[in-house]
Amino acid sequence: MTLNILLAVWAVSIVLALLAVAVVIRPLRVILEDICGTADRARFWALYAALLVVIAPLMVVSTPGLLDAAAAAGIGPVLQRTVFYALLGMLVALLMMGYAVWKPVAVMIASRAKQEPQP
């Protein structure tokens, strides 16, 4: 794979990841403030999650040999596989992040339900 194709693959991966981050960052920070207790802690974990969403797909599309066969076929198959693998990496990162956020939220909801008086 040539350097130009590799740079294009990385650019597509990063753009897709940044779009995902732009969509989830605000709601995530609101939830994280509730979980973490302070805006500073929430900001740290939101940035950590954003880095995870960007780095995970970048690592997947950078796997040695993953796109070599597509590169021999032309730019179309490379872009198609790049988008697929970048989205796969983002999906894995978002699933991990979702589980990490869901678990404490579920505990908080359960504890609030116990504190509410029963009619």
N, C-alpha and C positions, 0 to 999 in steps of 0.2 A: 504494500500500500504506500502510495507516495505521501510526502509531507502535506501537500495541498489537500488531499482527500482526508488525511488525519485531522487537519485543522478544521475542515468543514464538518467532519463528524463531531468533533468537540464543540464547535459553535452551535450546531443543531441541538446537541445534548444540553448544553448550558442554557440556551434560550428556552427550551421546553421546561427545564427545571426551574428557571426563574419565573416563568409564567405560573407554574404550580405554587411556588413560594408566594407570589403576589396574591394569589387567590386565598391561601390559607393563613397567612401570617397574622392578619388582624383578629379573626375569630380565635385563632390559637392563643394569641397574647391575652385575650379576655379570659379564656378558660385557664390559662397558666397563672394569671394573677390570682384567680380564685383558689387554685391549687397551691401555689407557692407562697401566697400571702403578701408579697411585695412586688412592685413594678420592676425593680431591678432584677430580682430572681426570674421573673417572667420573661424579661427582655433577654437575659442570658440563655434560658432554655429555648426561647423562640429562635434566637440566632443559631443555637446549636442545631435545632431541628432544620432550619433553613440550610445550613451547611450540609447536613446529612442528605437532604433532598437534592442538593446540587452534586455532591461528591459521589453518591451511590450510582446514579446513571452514568456519570463520567467514567467511573471505574469499570462498569459493565461494558461500555462501548470501547474502552481502551484495552480490553482483554486481548492479549496477543493471538493473532490468527483468526479471531472471531469474524472479521469482515473481509478477510483476504479473498475468499471465493467470490464475494459480491463485488469487490473492487475490480476483479478481472472481467466481470460482466458489464461494468459501466457505472455511472454515477447514480442512475435510477435505483438499482438494487441496493447500492450502498446507503442511499438516503432512506429507503424503505426499512432496511434492517436497523439502521441507526435509530430511527424513530421508534421502532419496535423495542429494541434493547434499552433505549433511554427511558421509555415509558415503563418497561418492566422493572428497571432499577428504581424509578420513582415510586412505582406501586409497592415494591418491597419496603422502601424507606418510609412511605406513608403508612403502610400497615404496621410497621414497627412503632412508628410515632403514635399512631392511633391507639394501639394497645397500651403504650406507655402512658397516654393521657387518660384513656378509658378506665384503667384500673383504679387510680386514686379518685376519679370522679364517682365511680360506682361506690366506693367506700364512703365518700362524703354524702352521697344521696342516702345510703343506708343509715348512716349515723343521724342525719337530719330527720329521717322518717321515724327513728326511735325516739327522738326528742320531742316530736310533735304530739300533743295530747290526743288521745283516742276519743271519738265522740261516743 
